[in-house]
Amino acid sequence: MLEQITCPADLRRLSTSELKKLSQEIRTFIVDAVEANGGHLGSNLGVVELTIALHRAFDSPRDILLWDTGHQSYVHKILTGRTEDFNSLRKASGLSGYPSRAESEHDWIENSHASTALSYAFGIAAAQSSDLGEGRRVIAVVGDGALTGGMAFEGLNNLGHAGSNVIIILNDNGRSYAPTISRLSDSLKRLRNNPRYLEQQEKLEKKVKNILPFGESVEKAIEAAKAAVREIWDPTSFFENLGLRYNGPFDGHNVEELERAFRNAADFDGPTVVHVLTEKGHGYGPAENDPIKRLHDIGNPKPGSYTAAFTEALIKEAESRQDVVAITAAMPDSTGLLPFSERYPDRFFDVGIAEQHATTAAAGMAMSGLRPVVAIYATFLNRAFDQVAFDVGLHELPVIFCLDRAGITGPDGASHHGLLDMMLMSKIPGMTIFAPSSYQELQQMFHDALDISDGPVCIRYPRTPAPTVHEKEVGKGTQARKVQDGHDACILAIGKMLEPAKEAAKALEAKGIQCGIWDVRCVAPLDIAMLEDAHRYPAVITIEDGITEGGIGATIQNKLSELGGRGPMVRTMGIPSAYVPQGNADDILSQLGLDSEGIVKVVLSLQEDLQGNN
């Protein structure tokens, strides 16, 4: 069946039995593709029937389909002619793990950060209804997890207030990355877990049909019956109070029921919510039996990772410090907080997909004597920069930000590389920023961070395995650590860039060039002893896995110039101000010259320039 689907129109000629067979084939195909390439599994297995029904009921790309979050779009990609491209899923120049405007006219937004689709929908619908619009229908598929983000509620508010002609498909599986955390989710859960709701709704529909067998009055009576049952089980009528028509809930794994619900929703003017109940990982035993995240994605941090080092350090410090609490934004497992949550449930807070709220909540905790640790991905911190700067930084509060997946992350692409955090955080007055180069360094830095009480601290670390080092190779406090001395050039390496720096120094030594190396460790404030030592060299190279422009290397260069005298010739190495595509992390770093070979080339180039100047 799958081979016969080249575009959405092919779905409309299939029978019910053929659609069931197609659903099974799609699930098998996705499991095989993700096992081979990594990616998001559980979320896509849960939306197979939903996506088929969407493409049967609506006419993409004429009808505008928006996915929030975009990692649930694999089935959509399959049904829009990209099946053969899945052998390149998440690889360099291959199929994106998210919607991609460059891939297909069926993809409208490259939505890989949650809770944004409703705002897109409001804007697109406003344009479509304007004098310049074409009156195209807008459909936004939004998960209950995405509705924990404040931006989603802002979008709902405007959609209801404006009466926008948007259909919102609420894909309710009770989970974001982990189980969904929100009051709305609790309300939805009552419907989801109460079989009497559907039973009562069905009984009332039958009674109404028997009493009123004719015409439009039946439809109105059925809607009234459904509303009555909803008032019993969900008295807040959340969506309707915001001005959105509510329909459901519907079985998210029944194509016929879903297609009928979608077509009915299309007959109404104004914003309409279609509540669909799905099961994350549906149809695949290992995902259904995963109690934490239903195999949301494949490729967890392995023992020996920076994440594992953070987990150990956090639990160790919490054992002796009652004031240590931990906060996550819907990612307790992947940020390493799950063991902490199991051990100290009263000191653990999952706020849902709400990084802004997490940050300001941490500020409030710190104001009252707690030592909050906010653990999120580096790329997601971008969403809370205002709160970091003015709710935490301005008040000089001792909040510790532990930023996982910093630097080049690899297959998730431009939206998931953590490239802006060092540059942004270093501009906040009073912020201390650590960049560990090993497993042991991260643990030492976390301990030292708790001794800093006059301002916030950031510890940023990569996705890659963490080197294990001897005790003598671990620094302390905010001082840099001198790795080796030299006289021809000095390499100032930040975080994981220390390993290629040491490799480059060995290769250069074979060419008769002696390099000094510093593990910068603390990138804000910079260690004056390191700067003074680097200033005596004829050439200095800085290397970081963050944005170069306005980055730490640029700051080091400025500090060196302030020391006076002739000073060294300086080259800064890092990430260009560009959207870096997906691919293998090491390959990307190599292409950017951020490996040992790249460092060797820069040092040799500097030596030539110095000789030319002499």
C-alpha positions as CSV (number, residue, x, y, z in Angstrom):
1,M,0.0,0.0,0.0
2,L,2.8,2.5,0.9
3,E,4.3,2.2,-2.5
4,Q,1.0,3.4,-4.0
5,I,1.0,6.7,-2.1
6,T,2.9,9.5,-3.9
7,C,0.7,12.4,-2.9
8,P,-2.3,13.0,-0.5
9,A,-4.8,12.6,-3.3
10,D,-3.9,8.9,-3.5
11,L,-5.4,8.4,0.0
12,R,-8.9,9.3,-1.1
13,R,-9.4,6.2,-3.2
14,L,-8.6,3.8,-0.5
15,S,-11.2,1.7,1.4
16,T,-11.3,1.3,5.2
17,S,-9.5,-2.0,5.1
18,E,-6.8,-0.6,2.8
19,L,-6.4,2.4,5.2
20,K,-5.8,0.0,8.1
21,K,-3.2,-1.9,6.1
22,L,-1.5,1.4,5.1
23,S,-1.4,2.5,8.8
24,Q,0.4,-0.7,9.7
25,E,2.9,-0.3,6.9
26,I,3.6,3.3,7.8
27,R,4.3,2.3,11.4
28,T,6.7,-0.5,10.3
29,F,8.4,2.0,7.9
30,I,8.9,4.6,10.6
31,V,10.3,2.1,13.1
32,D,12.8,0.9,10.6
33,A,13.8,4.5,9.5
34,V,14.3,5.7,13.1
35,E,16.2,2.6,14.2
36,A,18.6,3.2,11.2
37,N,18.9,7.0,11.5
38,G,17.7,8.0,15.0
39,G,14.9,10.5,15.4
40,H,11.5,10.9,17.0
41,L,9.6,7.7,17.2
42,G,6.7,7.7,19.7
43,S,5.2,10.9,18.6
44,N,5.0,9.8,15.0
45,L,3.6,6.4,15.7
46,G,0.8,8.1,17.6
47,V,-0.4,10.3,14.7
48,V,-0.6,7.8,11.8
49,E,-4.4,7.7,11.6
50,L,-4.7,11.4,12.5
51,T,-2.4,12.4,9.6
52,I,-4.1,10.1,7.1
53,A,-7.5,11.6,8.1
54,L,-6.1,15.1,7.8
55,H,-4.9,14.5,4.2
56,R,-8.2,12.9,3.2
57,A,-10.3,15.7,4.7
58,F,-8.2,18.6,3.6
59,D,-6.4,19.5,0.4
60,S,-2.7,20.3,1.1
61,P,-0.9,22.4,0.1
62,R,-4.0,24.5,-0.9
63,D,-5.1,24.0,2.7
64,I,-2.4,25.1,5.0
65,L,-1.3,22.5,7.6
66,L,0.9,23.6,10.5
67,W,2.6,21.1,12.9
68,D,3.3,21.9,16.5
69,T,5.8,20.5,17.4
70,G,7.3,19.6,14.0
71,H,8.8,16.3,15.1
72,Q,5.4,14.7,14.7
73,S,5.5,15.3,10.9
74,Y,7.1,12.1,9.6
75,V,3.8,10.6,8.5
76,H,3.0,13.9,6.8
77,K,6.3,13.7,4.9
78,I,5.5,10.1,3.9
79,L,2.1,11.0,2.5
80,T,3.4,14.0,0.6
81,G,5.9,12.2,-1.6
82,R,9.1,11.9,0.5
83,T,9.1,8.2,1.4
84,E,12.2,7.5,-0.6
85,D,14.1,10.2,1.2
86,F,13.9,8.6,4.6
87,N,17.1,6.7,4.1
88,S,18.8,10.2,4.5
89,L,16.7,11.2,7.6
90,R,18.6,13.7,9.8
91,K,21.8,13.2,7.8
92,A,23.9,15.9,6.1
93,S,21.9,17.3,3.1
94,G,19.2,14.8,3.8
95,L,15.6,14.7,5.0
96,S,15.0,17.0,8.0
97,G,13.5,15.6,11.1
98,Y,11.1,18.6,11.1
99,P,9.0,20.3,8.5
100,S,11.2,22.1,6.0
101,R,10.1,24.8,3.5
102,A,13.0,23.8,1.3
103,E,11.8,20.2,1.0
104,S,8.2,20.6,0.1
105,E,5.3,22.9,-0.7
106,H,3.3,21.0,1.9
107,D,5.6,22.3,4.7
108,W,4.7,25.8,5.8
109,I,6.7,26.4,8.9
110,E,10.0,24.9,10.1
111,N,8.6,24.4,13.5
112,S,11.0,22.6,15.8
113,H,10.5,24.7,19.0
114,A,7.1,24.1,20.6
115,S,4.1,26.2,21.2
116,T,4.4,28.5,18.1
117,A,1.9,27.1,15.6
118,L,-1.2,28.9,17.0
119,S,0.6,32.3,16.6
120,Y,1.6,31.3,13.0
121,A,-2.0,30.3,12.4
122,F,-3.4,33.6,13.7
123,G,-1.1,35.5,11.4
124,I,-1.6,33.3,8.3
125,A,-5.4,33.4,8.8
126,A,-5.4,37.2,9.2
127,A,-3.5,37.4,5.9
128,Q,-5.8,34.9,4.1
129,S,-8.9,36.9,5.2
130,S,-7.4,40.2,4.1
131,D,-8.0,41.9,0.7
132,L,-4.7,40.4,-0.4
133,G,-5.6,36.9,0.8
134,E,-6.9,33.9,-1.1
135,G,-9.2,32.6,1.6
136,R,-7.2,29.5,2.2
137,R,-8.1,27.2,5.1
138,V,-5.7,27.0,8.0
139,I,-5.3,23.9,10.1
140,A,-2.9,23.7,13.1
141,V,-2.0,20.4,14.7
142,V,-1.1,21.1,18.3
143,G,-0.1,18.6,21.0
144,D,-1.3,18.9,24.6
145,G,2.3,19.2,25.6
146,A,2.7,22.3,23.3
147,L,-0.3,23.8,25.1
148,T,1.8,24.0,28.3
149,G,3.8,26.8,26.6
150,G,2.6,30.4,27.3
151,M,2.9,31.4,23.7
152,A,0.3,28.8,22.8
153,F,-2.2,30.5,25.2
154,E,-1.4,33.9,23.7
155,G,-2.3,32.4,20.3
156,L,-5.5,30.9,21.6
157,N,-6.6,34.1,23.1
158,N,-6.1,36.1,19.9
159,L,-7.7,33.4,17.7
160,G,-10.8,33.4,19.9
161,H,-10.9,37.2,20.2
162,A,-10.6,37.8,16.5
163,G,-12.8,34.9,15.5
164,S,-10.1,33.6,13.1
165,N,-11.1,30.9,10.7
166,V,-8.7,28.3,12.0
167,I,-9.2,24.6,12.8
168,I,-7.1,23.5,15.7
169,I,-6.5,19.8,16.0
170,L,-5.6,19.1,19.6
171,N,-3.5,15.9,19.5
172,D,-3.9,14.8,23.1
173,N,-1.7,11.9,24.2
174,G,-1.1,13.1,27.7
175,R,2.5,13.8,27.0
176,S,5.0,16.4,25.8
177,Y,8.4,14.8,25.9
178,A,7.4,13.2,29.3
179,P,3.9,13.2,30.8
180,T,2.3,16.6,30.2
181,I,2.3,19.0,33.1
182,S,-0.6,21.5,33.2
183,R,-4.0,22.2,34.7
184,L,-5.5,22.1,31.3
185,S,-3.9,18.7,30.8
186,D,-5.4,17.5,34.0
187,S,-8.8,18.6,32.8
188,L,-8.3,16.8,29.5
189,K,-7.1,13.7,31.3
190,R,-10.4,13.5,33.2
191,L,-12.1,13.1,29.8
192,R,-9.4,10.8,28.5
193,N,-9.5,8.4,31.4
194,N,-13.2,8.4,32.1
195,P,-15.0,5.9,29.9
196,R,-18.4,7.1,31.1
197,Y,-17.8,10.3,29.2
198,L,-18.0,8.7,25.8
199,E,-20.7,6.3,26.9
200,Q,-22.9,9.2,28.1
201,Q,-22.2,11.1,25.0
202,E,-23.2,8.2,22.8
203,K,-26.4,7.5,24.7
204,L,-27.5,11.1,24.5
205,E,-26.8,11.2,20.7
206,K,-29.0,8.1,20.2
207,K,-31.8,9.6,22.3
208,V,-31.7,12.8,20.4
209,K,-31.8,11.0,17.1
210,N,-34.8,9.0,18.2
211,I,-36.7,12.1,19.4
212,L,-35.7,14.5,16.5
213,P,-35.2,12.4,13.4
214,F,-35.2,15.2,10.8
215,G,-32.9,17.8,9.4
216,E,-30.6,20.4,10.9
217,S,-32.4,20.3,14.3
218,V,-30.8,16.9,14.9
219,E,-27.3,18.3,14.4
220,K,-28.1,21.2,16.8
221,A,-29.5,18.9,19.4
222,I,-26.6,16.6,19.2
223,E,-24.2,19.5,19.7
224,A,-26.2,20.6,22.7
225,A,-26.1,17.1,24.1
226,K,-22.4,17.0,23.7
227,A,-22.0,20.3,25.4
228,A,-24.1,19.1,28.3
229,V,-21.9,16.1,28.8
230,R,-18.8,18.3,28.6
231,E,-20.2,20.6,31.3
232,I,-20.5,17.5,33.6
233,W,-17.0,16.3,33.1
234,D,-15.2,19.5,32.3
235,P,-17.1,22.4,33.9
236,T,-14.5,25.0,33.1
237,S,-15.2,24.7,29.3
238,F,-11.8,26.1,28.8
239,F,-11.8,26.6,25.1
240,E,-15.3,27.8,24.7
241,N,-14.6,30.5,27.4
242,L,-11.9,31.8,25.1
243,G,-14.2,32.0,22.1
244,L,-13.3,28.7,20.4
245,R,-15.8,26.1,19.4
246,Y,-15.0,22.7,21.0
247,N,-15.6,19.3,19.4
248,G,-14.7,16.0,20.8
249,P,-13.0,14.0,22.1
250,F,-12.6,11.7,19.2
251,D,-10.7,8.4,18.8
252,G,-7.4,9.4,17.3
253,H,-6.8,5.9,15.8
254,N,-10.1,5.7,13.9
255,V,-9.6,7.3,10.4
256,E,-13.3,7.3,9.5
257,E,-14.3,9.0,12.8
258,L,-11.5,11.6,12.5
259,E,-12.2,12.4,8.9
260,R,-15.9,13.0,9.7
261,A,-14.9,15.2,12.6
262,F,-12.5,17.2,10.5
263,R,-15.0,17.7,7.7
264,N,-17.7,18.8,10.2
265,A,-15.2,21.3,11.7
266,A,-14.6,22.8,8.2
267,D,-18.2,23.7,7.9
268,F,-18.1,26.1,10.8
269,D,-16.8,29.7,10.6
270,G,-14.4,30.9,13.3
271,P,-11.9,29.1,15.4
272,T,-12.7,25.4,16.1
273,V,-10.9,22.9,18.3
274,V,-11.1,19.2,17.4
275,H,-10.0,17.2,20.4
276,V,-8.3,14.0,19.4
277,L,-7.2,11.3,21.8
278,T,-4.1,9.4,20.6
279,E,-1.5,7.1,22.2
280,K,2.1,8.0,21.9
281,G,4.0,5.0,20.4
282,H,0.7,3.4,19.3
283,G,1.1,0.0,17.7
284,Y,4.7,-0.6,18.7
285,G,5.2,-2.6,21.9
286,P,8.5,-1.2,23.1
287,A,7.1,2.4,22.8
288,E,3.8,1.6,24.4
289,N,5.7,0.0,27.4
290,D,8.1,2.8,27.9
291,P,6.6,4.5,31.0
292,I,8.7,7.7,30.8
293,K,8.6,9.0,27.2
294,R,7.1,6.3,25.0
295,L,10.3,6.2,23.0
296,H,9.8,9.9,22.1
297,D,13.2,9.7,20.4
298,I,16.1,7.3,19.9
299,G,19.6,8.0,21.1
300,N,19.8,8.7,24.9
301,P,22.9,10.0,26.7
302,K,25.2,7.2,27.5
303,P,27.1,6.6,30.7
304,G,30.2,8.8,30.6
305,S,28.3,11.7,29.1
306,Y,28.4,15.3,30.4
307,T,24.7,14.8,31.2
308,A,25.5,11.8,33.5
309,A,28.2,13.9,35.2
310,F,25.6,16.6,35.9
311,T,23.2,14.0,37.3
312,E,25.8,12.6,39.7
313,A,26.9,16.1,40.8
314,L,23.4,17.3,41.4
315,I,22.4,14.3,43.6
316,K,25.7,14.5,45.5
317,E,25.3,18.1,46.4
318,A,21.6,17.7,47.2
319,E,22.4,15.1,49.8
320,S,24.2,17.7,51.9
321,R,22.2,20.8,50.9
322,Q,18.5,21.0,51.5
323,D,18.3,24.2,49.6
324,V,19.1,22.7,46.2
325,V,16.0,22.2,44.0
326,A,15.8,21.4,40.3
327,I,13.6,22.7,37.5
328,T,13.0,21.4,34.0
329,A,10.8,22.5,31.1
330,A,9.1,19.2,30.2
331,M,12.4,17.2,29.8
332,P,13.3,15.5,33.1
333,D,14.8,12.4,31.4
334,S,17.0,13.9,28.7
335,T,18.4,16.6,30.9
336,G,19.4,14.0,33.5
337,L,16.9,15.1,36.2
338,L,14.9,11.9,36.4
339,P,17.0,10.2,39.1
340,F,16.9,13.5,41.1
341,S,13.1,13.6,40.8
342,E,12.7,10.1,42.0
343,R,15.0,10.7,45.0
344,Y,13.7,14.2,45.9
345,P,10.2,14.5,44.5
346,D,9.4,17.5,46.7
347,R,12.4,19.4,45.4
348,F,11.8,18.7,41.7
349,F,9.6,21.0,39.5
350,D,8.6,20.2,35.9
351,V,6.8,23.3,34.6
352,G,6.0,22.0,31.1
353,I,7.3,23.6,27.9
354,A,7.7,27.0,29.6
355,E,11.3,28.1,29.7
356,Q,10.4,31.7,30.5
357,H,8.2,30.6,33.4
358,A,10.9,28.2,34.6
359,T,13.5,31.0,34.8
360,T,11.4,33.6,36.6
361,A,10.1,30.9,39.0
362,A,13.7,30.0,39.7
363,A,14.2,33.7,40.5
364,G,11.4,33.6,43.0
365,M,12.8,30.5,44.6
366,A,16.3,32.1,44.9
367,M,14.7,35.3,46.4
368,S,13.4,33.1,49.2
369,G,16.5,31.2,50.1
370,L,16.5,28.2,47.7
371,R,19.3,27.3,45.3
372,P,17.4,26.5,42.1
373,V,19.1,24.6,39.3
374,V,17.4,25.1,35.9
375,A,18.3,22.2,33.5
376,I,17.4,22.8,29.8
377,Y,18.9,22.5,26.4
378,A,21.1,25.4,25.4
379,T,19.0,26.2,22.3
380,F,15.8,26.5,24.4
381,L,17.4,29.0,26.7
382,N,17.1,31.5,23.9
383,R,13.4,31.7,24.6
384,A,14.0,32.9,28.1
385,F,16.8,35.4,27.6
386,D,14.7,38.4,28.8
387,Q,13.9,36.6,32.0
388,V,17.6,35.5,32.6
389,A,18.7,39.1,32.1
390,F,16.1,41.0,34.0
391,D,14.4,38.6,36.4
392,V,17.5,36.8,37.5
393,G,20.5,38.9,36.5
394,L,19.2,42.3,37.4
395,H,18.3,41.0,40.9
396,E,21.8,39.3,41.3
397,L,20.1,36.0,42.2
398,P,22.1,32.8,42.6
399,V,20.3,30.7,40.0
400,I,22.3,28.0,38.3
401,F,21.6,27.3,34.6
402,C,22.8,23.9,33.4
403,L,22.7,24.0,29.6
404,D,22.8,20.6,27.9
405,R,23.4,20.1,24.2
406,A,25.6,23.3,24.0
407,G,27.5,23.8,20.8
408,I,27.0,21.8,17.6
409,T,24.6,19.0,18.3
410,G,24.3,17.3,14.9
411,P,21.2,15.7,13.3
412,D,18.4,18.0,14.6
413,G,19.7,20.9,12.6
414,A,19.8,24.6,12.8
415,S,17.2,25.1,15.5
416,H,18.8,22.7,17.9
417,H,22.5,23.7,17.8
418,G,23.3,25.5,21.0
419,L,25.3,28.3,19.5
420,L,24.0,31.6,21.1
421,D,24.1,30.8,24.8
422,M,27.7,31.8,25.5
423,M,27.5,35.0,23.5
424,L,24.2,36.0,25.1
425,M,24.9,34.9,28.7
426,S,28.3,36.6,28.7
427,K,26.5,40.0,28.1
428,I,24.6,39.7,31.4
429,P,26.3,41.7,34.2
430,G,27.4,39.5,37.1
431,M,26.9,36.2,35.2
432,T,29.5,33.5,35.8
433,I,29.9,31.0,32.9
434,F,31.7,27.7,33.1
435,A,32.5,25.5,30.1
436,P,33.8,22.0,31.3
437,S,36.2,20.0,29.2
438,S,35.8,16.7,31.1
439,Y,33.5,14.6,33.2
440,Q,35.3,15.6,36.4
441,E,35.5,19.3,35.4
442,L,31.7,19.6,35.2
443,Q,31.3,18.1,38.7
444,Q,33.9,20.5,40.1
445,M,32.2,23.4,38.4
446,F,28.8,22.5,39.8
447,H,30.3,22.3,43.3
448,D,32.0,25.7,42.8
449,A,28.8,27.2,41.4
450,L,27.0,26.6,44.7
451,D,29.6,28.7,46.4
452,I,28.7,31.7,44.3
453,S,25.9,33.5,46.0
454,D,26.1,37.0,44.5
455,G,24.8,36.4,41.0
456,P,23.7,33.7,38.5
457,V,25.9,30.9,37.1
458,C,25.7,29.1,33.8
459,I,27.4,25.7,33.1
460,R,27.2,24.8,29.5
461,Y,28.2,21.4,28.1
462,P,27.9,19.4,24.9
463,R,26.0,16.3,23.8
464,T,29.2,14.4,23.1
465,P,30.9,11.9,25.5
466,A,32.9,13.5,28.3
467,P,36.6,12.7,28.6
468,T,37.6,11.2,32.0
469,V,40.7,12.8,33.4
470,H,43.0,12.6,36.5
471,E,42.4,14.7,39.5
472,K,45.5,16.9,38.7
473,E,43.8,17.8,35.4
474,V,40.9,19.4,37.1
475,G,40.8,23.1,37.8
476,K,39.1,25.0,40.7
477,G,36.9,28.0,41.1
478,T,36.8,30.6,38.3
479,Q,40.5,30.2,37.4
480,A,41.7,28.9,34.1
481,R,44.0,25.8,34.0
482,K,47.3,25.8,32.3
483,V,47.6,22.6,30.3
484,Q,51.1,23.1,28.9
485,D,53.7,25.8,28.3
486,G,55.3,26.9,25.0
487,H,56.7,30.0,23.3
488,D,55.5,30.1,19.7
489,A,51.8,30.3,20.0
490,C,49.2,30.1,22.8
491,I,45.9,28.2,22.3
492,L,43.0,29.2,24.6
493,A,40.5,26.4,24.3
494,I,36.9,26.5,25.6
495,G,35.1,23.4,26.8
496,K,35.2,20.4,24.5
497,M,37.6,22.3,22.2
498,L,40.4,21.4,24.6
499,E,40.8,17.9,23.0
500,P,41.4,19.1,19.4
501,A,43.7,21.8,20.8
502,K,45.9,19.2,22.5
503,E,45.9,17.1,19.3
504,A,46.9,20.1,17.3
505,A,49.7,21.0,19.7
506,K,51.2,17.5,19.2
507,A,51.1,17.8,15.4
508,L,52.6,21.3,15.6
509,E,55.4,20.1,17.9
510,A,56.4,17.6,15.2
511,K,56.9,20.7,12.9
512,G,59.0,22.4,15.5
513,I,56.3,24.8,16.8
514,Q,55.9,24.9,20.6
515,C,52.3,25.8,21.7
516,G,51.1,26.7,25.1
517,I,47.6,25.6,26.0
518,W,45.1,26.9,28.5
519,D,41.7,25.3,29.4
520,V,39.8,28.6,29.8
521,R,37.2,26.9,32.0
522,C,35.5,30.1,33.2
523,V,34.6,32.2,30.2
524,A,33.0,35.0,32.3
525,P,34.7,36.5,34.1
526,L,38.0,35.6,32.3
527,D,41.0,34.7,34.4
528,I,43.5,37.6,34.4
529,A,46.4,35.3,35.0
530,M,45.6,33.4,31.8
531,L,45.3,36.6,29.8
532,E,48.6,37.9,31.1
533,D,50.3,34.7,30.2
534,A,48.8,34.7,26.7
535,H,49.8,38.3,26.2
536,R,53.5,37.3,26.3
537,Y,53.2,35.0,23.2
538,P,53.6,36.3,19.7
539,A,50.4,34.6,18.6
540,V,47.2,33.6,20.3
541,I,44.4,31.4,19.0
542,T,41.0,31.2,20.7
543,I,38.6,28.3,19.9
544,E,35.0,27.9,21.0
545,D,31.9,26.0,19.8
546,G,29.7,29.0,19.9
547,I,29.1,32.1,17.7
548,T,32.4,33.9,17.0
549,E,31.0,37.4,16.4
550,G,30.5,38.9,19.9
551,G,31.6,35.6,21.4
552,I,34.2,34.7,24.0
553,G,37.2,34.8,21.6
554,A,36.3,38.4,20.6
555,T,36.1,39.3,24.3
556,I,39.5,37.7,24.9
557,Q,41.0,39.7,22.0
558,N,39.7,42.9,23.5
559,K,41.0,42.1,26.9
560,L,44.5,41.3,25.5
561,S,44.6,44.6,23.7
562,E,43.8,46.4,26.9
563,L,46.9,45.0,28.5
564,G,49.0,47.4,26.4
565,G,52.3,47.0,24.6
566,R,52.6,45.4,21.2
567,G,50.6,42.4,22.2
568,P,50.1,39.1,20.3
569,M,48.5,38.6,16.9
570,V,45.1,37.0,17.7
571,R,42.9,34.7,15.7
572,T,39.4,33.7,16.9
573,M,37.9,30.4,15.9
574,G,34.3,29.5,16.3
575,I,30.9,29.2,14.6
576,P,30.0,31.8,11.9
577,S,26.8,33.8,12.3
578,A,24.7,31.5,10.1
579,Y,22.1,28.8,10.4
580,V,24.2,25.6,10.5
581,P,22.4,22.6,8.8
582,Q,22.0,19.1,10.2
583,G,24.7,16.4,10.0
584,N,27.2,14.5,12.1
585,A,28.5,16.8,14.8
586,D,32.2,15.9,14.2
587,D,31.8,16.3,10.5
588,I,30.2,19.8,10.9
589,L,33.0,20.9,13.3
590,S,35.6,19.6,10.8
591,Q,33.9,21.5,7.9
592,L,34.0,24.7,10.0
593,G,37.7,24.1,10.8
594,L,37.0,23.5,14.4
595,D,39.2,20.3,14.7
596,S,42.9,19.6,15.2
597,E,43.6,20.1,11.5
598,G,41.8,23.4,11.4
599,I,43.8,24.6,14.4
600,V,47.1,23.5,12.9
601,K,46.2,25.5,9.7
602,V,45.5,28.6,11.7
603,V,48.6,28.4,13.7
604,L,50.8,27.8,10.6
605,S,49.1,30.8,8.9
606,L,49.8,33.0,12.0
607,Q,53.5,31.9,11.9
608,E,53.7,32.9,8.3
609,D,52.1,36.3,9.0
610,L,54.6,36.9,11.9
611,Q,57.5,36.0,9.7
612,G,56.3,38.3,7.0
613,N,55.9,41.2,9.5
614,N,59.5,40.6,10.7
